[in-house]
Amino acid sequence: MDFYQYACGGWLKHNPVSPNRAYSAVFQQMREMNQKRVAAILEESAKESRNSFGTNSADEIRIGDYYGSCVDETAIEGKDLGPLRAELGKIDAIRNVNDLASEAGHLHTLGSDAIFGASADQKLTDATQVILYLDQSALNLPEIGYYTSDEAEMVKARAGYRAHLQAVFALIGENPEQAAAAADDVLKIETTLARAELTPVERRDRKLWYHEMTVAELGKLAPAFSWESYFAAIGIGRERTVPERTMNVAVPKYMEAVNRLVEDLPMEAWKEYLRWELVRVATPELPRRFRDAEFDFYKHTLGGVKEQSSRTEQCTEQTNQGIGEAVGREYVKRYFPPSSKAQVVAMVGRIREALRGDFEQIPWVSAKTRQEALRKLELLRAMIGYPERWRDYSQLAITRGDALGNLFRGQAFEFRRQMGKIGKPVDRDEFYEVPQSVEGYHDNPLNVIVFTAGILQPPFFDPEMDDAVNFGLAGAVMGHELSHAFDDSGHRFDGEGNMRNWWTAEDAAHYDERAACFVKQYSGYPAVDDIQVNGQLTLGENIADNGGLQVAYMAFEATRAKGEERKIDGYTPEQRFFLGWAQWRCMNITDAKARELARTDPHAPGRWRVNGVVSNMDGFAKAYGCQKGDKMVNAEPCRIW
């Protein structure tokens, strides 16, 4: 028996990957459903009369003007590169390292992470404080190996990337020789930076990318870069107070690589790199030839996608990113009633109680560690649906007909909002995802789990569905996020969100031994072709999958209503529970995308998120009559919680 095939076979047969996608999945279908709902909201608000809601609010006008400008391709094509000329001119004017640092800061306000990334986040040694984070930039290829590996697949992708860069430089007016040289400059800079980055596996250890420094210490680490010019450009100049100028320099060796590049490269190479970064973030609102070039490389060559998504879909996504909470507010009104929120809150409460009961009886945990775990669970908060306070967009100017300007102003608004957090009390009620997104997440420094209104929809959560399916699907994902608070990363944080070791040495050794079981189990599974699942990269998600389904099953069994023994469609409640879990993971995917995800995604492929978990559970074996030695019964079951 292959339970994944048993549960998903029919779905897989009837839901092939569409030409404009890299994969087809149940959760992707939910995203597409929500995208259509959001598109309807945006279409209504973009009508010239602006009276479709009957309220004519300022935010409704903003989202209508943002979306309406984006879908007006005639206007975008007519303006050509005119709206980008001023920004290109700023890069042309760079003469020295002070100018370089200032322009890097300016591009950060526009949504780029040129040279390095900048954000605001909690101080891990004191979760009540917000400090500046300077981090490695996100790679423009999927992971480090794409820049450095001699594998044929990587060499081919790298050649394709260089051709893409050259094509983009040609699109902004450089001649063939200039474009070729510019592509080489960008690859040289990005490859040097990639070699200094932490790998995806290393990034799973928060200690490896947390190093508190003062401005003076950063200056000694990378003296060639003009830090004061950069800080002035992002609004954290000398006038800011001393505590606000203590920061996390996440990866010191990365900043040392930045320093070497600044010392060694001519300024013209940096200018080409910044031109690429500018065009990269501007592409969604540039003429179609830029979007076509981006699609051809990133989606078609790397992802195996055959067709570009519609402009409506692109602009729906852009509006969600640019002014998402304004859109989310209307989404919640239409699709997430208070009754649904109340039902979800009750489900989370039942699952929390099951996890508490499990903690109280785990035999391998000492009394001291158990007390800390229970305290952390007690302090953990669940935020459901949408934020208590909606974001204020009154200072964001959106102009009808100025698509690129709207994109840049939206990015600058968000960047300034993030920088404005530094030195202020932590907002523990903030949502990091917009309400209309299909998302659930756990945050260690906040010690919070969040489920958006967009995910709390059928088929993920259905107020009319019986508990067996709801707990096997939504409940298991709620348990998954709760379990993240105690996964191999989360268990290093205490209830207040501080990174602190609250484990006895003996308990920590027991934990590591049990976690190693999951690494071994999942590393034995094939991902695609000759690539195996990376059990270390996927460890946190595998711990959360297994713990989440275990605790959801305990909650369902302990609290289900009388009369829940009846079969529905021939399945017992226990069988329906496990079918609910499995059918959320059904996915068809292109080989190209599967190979990329095997190297970069902390989640195991859908088949192993199903079979790998249920094979560790006695409850599943009992529900389906599996015996020791059967394919779906792990001879050495892995379990932490």
N, C-alpha and C positions, 0 to 999 in steps of 0.2 A: 504493500500500500504506500503510495506517495500522497500524503494528505493535501499538499499544495495542489497537486494535479486534480485530486478528487474534488476539492473545494472550488478551484478556479478554472478547471478544464473548459467548461462551457463558456465562461466569460472570455478566456483567452482565445477561443476559437472565433468568437463573434466580435471581438474588439481589437482588430489589428492596429498597428501603428499608423496613424494618419500621415499623409505626406508633409504636413506642416508641423510635425512633432517628432521628437527624438524617442518618445515612449508613449504608451497608452496605459493608463492606470486608473483605478477606481478613484483615488484621491485627485488625480488630474482631471477626471470627469467632473468632480465636485468644483474644482477651480474653474473649469470652463462654464459650469452652471452659474457660479457666482460672477464670473466675468460678464455673462450675458445680463445678469441682474444689474450689475453695476453699469454696464453699457447703456441699459435702458434709462437708468437714473441720469447718466451724463447726457444722453441724447435729449431727454426732456429739458434738462437745465440749460442746454446749449441753444434751445429754440430762441429765435430773435425776440419773441414777446417776453421771455423770461418769467412767465406767469404760470407755468405748468404746476407748480406746487401750491400756488395761491398765497404764498407768503413773501416771495420776492426778497429773500434774505440776502445779506452780503455774501455769505459763503456759497449760497446757491449760484449767485452771479459769478463768483470766482471759479467754481468748478466748471460752470458752463463755458466761461471764457477760456479757461485753460484747455478744456477738451475741444471746444470749437476751433481754437487756433491750431491745435495739433492735427485735426482731421482735414483742415483746409490745405490740401497738398498743392493746389493751384497757387496759393499765396506763397507757400514755402519755395516752390520751384521758381516762381517769378522773382523772388528776392535773391535767389542763388546763394552766393557766399557773402553777400552784403552784410548781414547781421553778425558775421564772424570776423569781419575785417578789423574791427577795433581791437578785439582780443588777440588776433594774430599780430597786429601792430605792436602791442605791449611786449610780445615775445621778441619781435624784431629789434626792439629798442634795448634789449639786455646787453650790457657792456662788461659787467664784472660780477663777482660772486655776491655782492650785496643785491644787485638787481636779480640775480638768479634765485636767491633765497626769498626775496619779496614776491617774485612771480610764482614760485612754488607755493607760497602761502596763499596767494590770490587764487591759483588753480584749485587748491584745497577747498576754498569757499564755493567753488563751482561744481564740486562733486568728484574731483580727481584725487587720487592718492599718489601723485607724482613724487618720485624719489623715496618717500616714506608716507605712512598714514598718520593721521592725527584725529583723536577723538577724546571724549570726556567719559570717565568711568570711575567707579568706586575705588578707593584705596583699599587694597586687599588686607592690609594690617589694621585698618580702622574703617569699617564699612559705612560709617556715618559721613565720611568725607568724599568729595568728588575731586579728582585731580586730572591733569592732562596725561593722555597716553600718546606716546610717539612709538610707532610700531613699524614692522616691515610692511611694505606695500603688497597689495594683492597682485599676484602674477597675472599677466595678460595671456599666458598659456596655462593649461589646467594645473600643472604642478612642476616641481623643480626638474624632474627627469626630462621634460619636454625641451628644456634648455641645454641639458648636460649629457644626456644618455646617448650612447652609440647604437642603441637598438634601432632596427630599421624603421619601425613605426614612429619613433621619436624623431629620427633624422628627417623622415618624410614630412612630419608635422612642422618641424622647424623650418624646412624649406618652404612649405606652404605659408607659414607665418611671415617669412621674409618677403615673399611675393606679395602678400597682403599689405604689408607695410609700404612696399614700393608703390603699389597701386594707390594707396591712400595719399601718399605724398604727391603722386602725379595728379590726383584729383584736386589738390589745393594749389596746383600750378607749377610744381617743380618739374624741370626737364628730366629726361631719363637718367642722365648721369647724376644729377643732384638727388633724385629720388632713390637711386641705388645706394649712394653714399649715406643718405639719411637712414635708410633701412638698416644698414650696417651699424651706424651709430646707435640706433635704438637697441638692436640686438646685443651689442657690446655692453651697454649700460644694464639692460635687463638681465643678461646672463651673469654679469658680475654680482648684481644684487641677489639673483636667485641662488647663487652658490653660498651666499651668506645667510640665507633664510633658514628658519627651523622647518623641518618637514611636518606634514600633517600629523604623523604619530607623535613627534616631539611637542607639537602645539597642544596636545591633549594634557600635558603636564603644565598647569598654570605657573608653577614655580619657575619654569624655564623661560617664561616671557613676562617676568615681573621683576624690575630692577629700579628701585626708587633712586632718583638723582636730583640734584639741584641744577640750576642753569649753569653754574660755574663748573660742576662736574661734567655736564654734557659738553661744555666748551672744551674741556681738556680731552674728552673722548674723541671728539670730531672737530678740531679747531679750524679746519679749512672752510667749514660752512659758516655763513653769517647768521647765527642763531637769533641775534637781536633784530635783524631785518625780518627774519621769518616770523618771530613772535609779534612784531608790530603789525605785520600784514594780516595775521589771524586775530588780532585784537587782544593779545596778551603781552603788552609792552611793559616797559620798566615801571609804569605807574601802578601795575597790579601788585597786590600785597605779596609778601614773601611766601606764605604757605601756598598760595596759588601758583607759585613758580617752582614748586617741587612736583616732580612728574615721574611717571613710569616710562623709562627708556627700555622698552620691552626686550629688545634683542641687541645688546651692546655690540656684538661682532658685526651686525648689520650696519650700524652707524659708523663703525670703523671702515666698512667697505664703501659707504657713502663718502667718507672723508677722502679715501684714496682716489675715488673717481673725480671728486672735485679738484684734487691736487693735479691729477694726471691729464684730464681731458680738456681739449680746447672748448671755448665757450660756444662755438658754433655747433658742436656735437650736442651740447646740452639744449641749445635752442631747438634743434630738430626733435630731440626727445620730448620737449615741452609742447611743441606743435602737435606731435602725435597724441600726447595726453589730452590736449585741448580738443582735438577733433574726436577722439575716442568718446569723451563724455558728451560732446555736442551732437553726435551722430543721430540720435533719435529724432532730432528736429532739424536736420539738414536735408538737402535735396535727396531724392530717392537713390541716386547713384552711390551715395555714401552708405545708405542702409543696405543696398544690394551687395556692396563689397563686404560689409560686415557679415551679412547672412552667408555669402558664398564661403567664407573661411570658417567662421565660428560655428554656424549651424549645419551647413552642408558638409564641409570637409571634416570637421572634428566630430560633429554629432550625427551625421548620416541623415539629416532632415532634407526632404526633397523640395518643399515649397515654403515660401515665406508666409508668415501669418498676415492677416488682413490689417489694413491701417486702423480700422476700428479697434481690433484687439491690441495693437501696439499703443494706441492712444489711451485706451482704457488703463493699460498698465502704467503708462506715463503719468496719467492723472492721479492714479492711486499713489504713485511714488511722490508726486509733487505736492499734493494737497489731500492726502489720504484720509485724515480724520474727518475732514469736512464731508467727504463722500461717505465715510463709515457711519456718520451720524444719521444720514438718511437711510442707509442700508439697515441699520438696527431698527429704525422705526417700522420698516416694512417687513422684516424677516426674522426678528428675534424678540418675541413677546416675553413679558415678565414671567409667564407660566413656564416657559422653556428654561429660563435662567433658574427659577426656583427648583425645577426638577434636576438640573445639572448640579446645583449646589448640594442637593440632598445625596446625589450619587457620589460626589466627591467625599462627602462626610462618611458614607458607608465604607468607601475604600480606605479612607484614612483610618477608620476604626479597625479595619481588618489588618492594616499594616502595623498599627499599634499593638494589636493582639499578637501578631507574629514576632515583633521585637521583644515582647514580654516573655516569650518562651523559647527563643533561639538558644540552643544549648552551648554554642561555642563562643558566645559573647559574655564578657565579665560584667559584673554589676555596675562598675564605673562607666564602661563604654555604653552599656545599655541605657543608663540614666541620661547620658549626653545625647544619645540617639533619640530617645523619647522626647527630650526637651526640644531638640531641633525639629522633630515632627510636629510638636505642639505649636512652635513659633512659625512654622511654615504657613504661608497664606496662599489662598487660591483666588485668582481674579478671573471672573467669568464674563465673557461676551464683549465688554467695552469698558473704557476707563470711566472713573467717577467724574473726572473733570475733562471736558473736551478741549482740544488745543485751540488757542486763540490765533487766528490768521489775520487779524485786523491790520498788522504791519506788513503783510505780504501783498505787493502790488502785482496784479495780473491784468494784462492788457490784451484785449481782443485783437487778433491779427499778428501778435508778436510771439510766435511759438518758441523760438530759441531764447528770447529774453525771459519768457515765463519759466522755461526750464532752468536757466541760470539763476533767476531771482528765487525760485523755489529751493534750489540747492543751497544758495547763500543763506536764505532764511533758516533752513534746518541746521546748517553748520554753525551759524551764529547762536542759534538756540542751544546747541550742544555746548559750545564754548562758554555760554552764559551760565552753565551749571557749575562751572569750576569755582570752588570756594563757597558754595551754597549748600544747604542741607539736602541730603539725598531725597528725591521724590520717589517714594516706595510704591506709589500708585500708578506710575507711568507704564503704559503699554509700549513695547518695542515693536509690535506688529500692528497694522491697521485692522480694525474690527472686521472688515469684509474679507480678509485673507483667510485661507484654510490652514490655520496654524495652531499648534500647541507647543509650549516650551517651558523649561525650567531655568531659572537664573540663580546661580550659586550666591553671589554677593547680596542679592536681594532676598534670598530664601523664599522664592515665590514660584508658583506654577500658574500658567496663564493659558486660557482657551478662548479663542476669538469667536465672535458670533458667526463668522463665516464657516468655521468647521463644525459648529453645533447645529448642523442641518442634516436631513436625510441624504444618503443612507448612513452617514457616520453616527448621528444621533437622531432618533425619531421618537418624538413624544408619544406616538401611537403604537410603537413597537413594544413587544414583550421584553421583560427584563433580561432574559437569556441573551438575546442578540445585542441589546444595548450595553450590557455589561461585558460581553465578549469583544465588542468593538470599541465603543466610546469609553467604557469603564476600564478596559485594558490599557488604552492610551492614557487615561487619567492616572492609572497605576504606573504606567511607564514614566510619566513626568515626575510623579512622586518618587519613584525609584532613582531617578537621576540625582536627587538630593543625596543619595547614598551610593552612587556608582564610584568607579575608581578615581574620578576627579571630585565629585560632590562630597565624598566622605572626608575630604580634607578641609571642608568648611564647617564652621559651627552654626548654631541657630541664629546668631546675629549677622551672619554673612562674612565673618572674618576668616581668612585662611589661617587655620590653627589646628595643630595635631591634638585631637581629643581621644586618641586611641592608645590603649596600653600596647606595649611592644608585642605581647603574646597575641592579643586580638588582631593587631595589624598583620602579623605573620599568618594567622588563620585566614584573614581576608584575602591577602595576596595569593595564598594557595588556592582558594576557591575561585578567585578571578582567573588564575592561570588555567583552570579547567576550561573556562570559556574560550580563552585564547587558543588552546589546543583543539577544542571542538570545532570552532568556526574556521580555523586555518586549514582544516581538512576538507573544506567544501570548495568545489570549483566555482569561480565567478563567471568567467567567459573564456572560451578557447583554452589556452594553456595558462591562464592567470587564475591563481587561487584567491579566495577571500583573505584579506589581511586581518587576522584575528586580533592583532594589537591595535590597529587603527579603528576597528569596529567594536572594541571591547566595551566602551561605555554604553553604546546603544544596545549591545547584546545583553549586558547586565540589566538595562532598563526594560528591554523586551521581556526577558525571562521573569524578572521581578514583577513587572507590571501585570503580566497575565496571571501569575501565581496569586497576587494579592486581589486582583479583580475576581478571580474564581472563588477565593475564600470569602470575599464580600458577598458575592452572589449566592453561594451555598448557605451562608450564615443568615442572610436576611431576606431571602426570597419569600414571596407571599404564598400562603396556603393555596393549593390547587395548581401550583406551577409544575406538577408532575406530568401534565398531559402532553401528548405528542402534537406537534404542528408540522404538517407536510411530511409526516412519517419520522420526524426527528424528536428525540427526547430533549428536555431543556439543556442538559449538559452537552449534547451533540450540537445543538443550536449555538450554544455559547462559543464553542471552538470554531464553528463555521463562521461566526461573526468575526472572530479574530482573523481567520485565514482570508476571508473575502475582501478585507480592507487592503490586503497586500498584493492582490492580483495585478500583474504588470507584464505587458509586452514591451520590448525595448530594442532599439537598433544595436547591432554589434559594436558599432563605433562608440556609441554612448555608454554601453556596458563596460567596454574596456577603459574608458575615461573614469567612470565612477568607481571601478575596482581599485583605481589608484588614488582616488581623492575623496570618496564618500565615506563618512564614518558609519553609515548604515550598511548592513549586509544586503545582498540581493533578496528580493521578495520571497523566493522559494525557501531560503534558509531562515528568514525572519519567521516563517511559518513552521517548517519542519524542524528547524533547530530548536525552537522553543517547545513545541508540543512533545517532542521526543524526550524532554526532561521532566515531563509532568505525569505523575501517577493518575491524576484526574482524567487526563486525556485517554490514557491506556484503558482505564475503567470504562469511560464513556463509549469507546469504540471497540471494546473487546480485544485489545492488543495484548500479546503475550511476550514474556521475556524472550529476546532473540529476534523479535519482529523488527522490520526496518524502522518503524516509528517509535521504537523503544530504545533509548540510549543505554548501552550496557553500563556506562559510568555517568549517570546523570549529573549535570552541573547545577548548582544552586547556591546563592548567597543568602537571599532573604526567603 
